[in-house]
Amino acid sequence: MIQKMKTLKATLIASVLVLTAFASTSCKDGNKEKATNSTKSEMQGQQDAKAIAVLNDYFNLKDALVNDDNSKAKTLGNTLANSLKSFDASNYSDSEKTELKDIIEDATEHAEHIGERDIKHQREHFKTLSKDVTDFVAITGTNTKIYEQFCPMYDGGTAWLSTKEEVRNPYFGSKMLKCGKVQREIN
């Protein structure tokens, strides 16, 4: 009986040592992976500072439309147009640069129209602008969670992006503030 206890104790100690060695090796590999992901994330953050500015300006414009604020939307449309014009696509592949150039050109035109018109016209241009910004995000990526939301009632169905899951409709504002649903999460 004492011999069996000693054997069991030796087996248990050996098992603990093996598990400790395995866990130690796994943690080291995990740390390498975390370090690599962290470096990629830092590079993306630096690379996409102008993309973040474009998104922030888009979200501010969306909020002005949600609040039925024509004057603020005009100002923010012009602000977004300037952010789009200053976006630097040099860190992207040639095909991405070509796509981004087309997206930015179209989005800038719609943002400028928003900067000049009444709220009904602003909302019409916001529809295409939202599509452009969604395509922009598909290329540039995002470090924050974005919700693509959809309103079936505006112009045969229309999407927009939001940083909040709660629906606040920029196409109808106070008339139908909560009309819509989350279609998908990005990131």
Disulfide bonds with the S-S distance in Angstrom:
none
